[in-house]
Amino acid sequence: MESIFIKNQIILFQGDSITDCGRRKEMFFPMREGYPAKIATIYKELYPNTPVQFVNRGISGDRVCDILERYQEDIKDVQPDFISLLVGINDVWRRYDENNPMSLEDFTKYYKQLLQQLKEDFSQVPIIMIEPFLIPTDPLKDKWHEDLDPKIQVVRKLATEYATYYLAMDGIFASLVASKTHQASELSLDGVHPTSLGHSVIATSWMELVGLL
């Protein structure tokens, strides 16, 4: 199998803590242990003759509006050849832990603005959008679905217009738990942040979707 990437291309991972995965705390391990690092590791083993640069610019706690604020430095200046975007769970979480909700209208506005900017600056660059997810580990978070599910529908709708690939991770994780392939606690301890296994599920699903596995 040949790589979908061209030698020396830049693949940018953008998002919140799920993408960040502690990478900013260890300068010697800038990819850390999350799904971006797993993708990079698997890719290097499978395609040693087509080296590319994987760049992780996720920041813990970010909402869509925060990514917009750092767009120049953490997206445009990187000049990516492929963009992977996972964001949205903090747009839900802040409603419940800080009483700082993000309305569906504002979420839609910011996410669409981000995607329009990407299309304006990188019209030929493929975009993979990963939907936000909640793994059913913590019963106290079940009520989050009242806020999360409409936002997932927004992301899915925007993907039909702006994304080259769409990864329905909420559905994938729900299916794995419902089928008893994995217990929810094997995939995440708090429902938001994946375990190593959970990150592996994202990584392999990502690579299969874009045609690398």
SEDRENTOR-410586 format. One record per residue (C-alpha): x, y, z; residue number from 0. Coordinates in steps of 0.05 Angstrom, whole numbers, always signed. Layout:
<rs>
X  Y  Z  NUM
...
</rs>
This chain:
<rs>
+0  +0  +0  0
+24  +70  -18  1
+19  +129  +29  2
-34  +181  +14  3
+17  +233  +34  4
+74  +260  -6  5
+145  +261  +22  6
+158  +317  +72  7
+85  +340  +76  8
+61  +369  +142  9
+2  +336  +178  10
-28  +382  +231  11
-68  +357  +290  12
-110  +411  +322  13
-157  +409  +381  14
-164  +408  +457  15
-136  +363  +513  16
-153  +299  +476  17
-105  +320  +421  18
-57  +357  +468  19
-51  +296  +513  20
+2  +331  +556  21
+48  +344  +496  22
+64  +416  +518  23
+91  +392  +586  24
+148  +352  +556  25
+189  +388  +503  26
+229  +325  +489  27
+166  +287  +472  28
+125  +337  +433  29
+74  +286  +409  30
+65  +251  +476  31
+22  +188  +480  32
-45  +207  +449  33
-76  +189  +382  34
-31  +237  +342  35
+31  +203  +370  36
+2  +134  +356  37
-14  +154  +285  38
+56  +181  +275  39
+88  +118  +303  40
+46  +70  +261  41
+57  +112  +199  42
+132  +112  +206  43
+132  +36  +211  44
+86  +27  +151  45
+114  +81  +105  46
+189  +90  +120  47
+202  +112  +49  48
+151  +168  +51  49
+170  +209  +112  50
+124  +265  +133  51
+122  +314  +191  52
+67  +305  +243  53
+53  +369  +282  54
+10  +370  +345  55
-18  +438  +364  56
-75  +417  +409  57
-84  +456  +474  58
-119  +430  +535  59
-184  +465  +553  60
-194  +497  +485  61
-262  +510  +455  62
-274  +526  +382  63
-268  +601  +395  64
-200  +590  +427  65
-173  +555  +365  66
-198  +615  +325  67
-159  +662  +370  68
-94  +625  +358  69
-108  +611  +284  70
-49  +650  +257  71
+5  +619  +300  72
-21  +548  +307  73
-52  +536  +239  74
-34  +587  +185  75
+39  +593  +204  76
+47  +518  +205  77
+26  +515  +131  78
-3  +444  +136  79
-15  +398  +77  80
-68  +358  +116  81
-110  +382  +175  82
-141  +339  +229  83
-191  +374  +275  84
-222  +348  +340  85
-256  +400  +383  86
-323  +411  +417  87
-326  +374  +484  88
-304  +436  +523  89
-359  +475  +490  90
-404  +427  +528  91
-364  +416  +592  92
-359  +490  +611  93
-435  +492  +619  94
-431  +441  +674  95
-367  +457  +712  96
-364  +533  +705  97
-436  +553  +688  98
-407  +581  +623  99
-449  +551  +568  100
-435  +557  +494  101
-501  +565  +457  102
-514  +522  +397  103
-518  +585  +355  104
-450  +610  +377  105
-419  +541  +371  106
-444  +537  +300  107
-420  +607  +285  108
-349  +596  +311  109
-340  +527  +281  110
-365  +551  +213  111
-319  +612  +217  112
-260  +566  +231  113
-276  +521  +173  114
-288  +579  +125  115
-221  +608  +145  116
-187  +541  +132  117
-219  +536  +64  118
-199  +607  +46  119
-126  +596  +66  120
-118  +523  +48  121
-169  +509  -7  122
-133  +447  -32  123
-115  +418  +36  124
-155  +357  +59  125
-191  +364  +125  126
-212  +308  +171  127
-263  +328  +223  128
-270  +284  +284  129
-335  +292  +322  130
-333  +305  +397  131
-353  +246  +439  132
-373  +223  +508  133
-356  +152  +529  134
-408  +125  +579  135
-362  +116  +639  136
-389  +168  +688  137
-464  +167  +700  138
-461  +239  +726  139
-443  +261  +655  140
-502  +227  +622  141
-540  +293  +624  142
-487  +325  +581  143
-520  +293  +521  144
-574  +346  +522  145
-519  +395  +503  146
-471  +350  +466  147
-517  +314  +418  148
-543  +377  +382  149
-471  +401  +376  150
-451  +334  +344  151
-507  +344  +294  152
-479  +413  +277  153
-409  +384  +267  154
-437  +329  +222  155
-475  +380  +180  156
-415  +426  +173  157
-373  +366  +153  158
-416  +354  +92  159
-396  +423  +67  160
-324  +430  +90  161
-292  +363  +107  162
-257  +314  +62  163
-264  +260  +115  164
-310  +254  +175  165
-296  +209  +235  166
-358  +194  +276  167
-321  +178  +340  168
-382  +185  +386  169
-417  +133  +346  170
-355  +88  +342  171
-344  +89  +417  172
-418  +78  +431  173
-418  +18  +384  174
-357  -13  +417  175
-390  -7  +486  176
-459  -30  +463  177
-430  -91  +428  178
-388  -107  +490  179
-325  -106  +448  180
-296  -62  +503  181
-321  -37  +569  182
-329  +38  +574  183
-278  +41  +629  184
-227  +9  +583  185
-235  +67  +535  186
-239  +125  +584  187
-238  +135  +659  188
-277  +200  +660  189
-316  +194  +595  190
-279  +251  +562  191
-205  +234  +560  192
-188  +168  +527  193
-143  +115  +557  194
-85  +89  +517  195
-134  +39  +487  196
-184  +94  +472  197
-130  +134  +436  198
-111  +72  +397  199
-183  +65  +374  200
-182  +137  +349  201
-115  +127  +315  202
-134  +63  +278  203
-202  +91  +259  204
-168  +154  +232  205
-118  +115  +192  206
-170  +68  +163  207
-214  +126  +143  208
-161  +163  +104  209
-134  +99  +72  210
-69  +87  +110  211
-91  +20  +139  212
</rs>
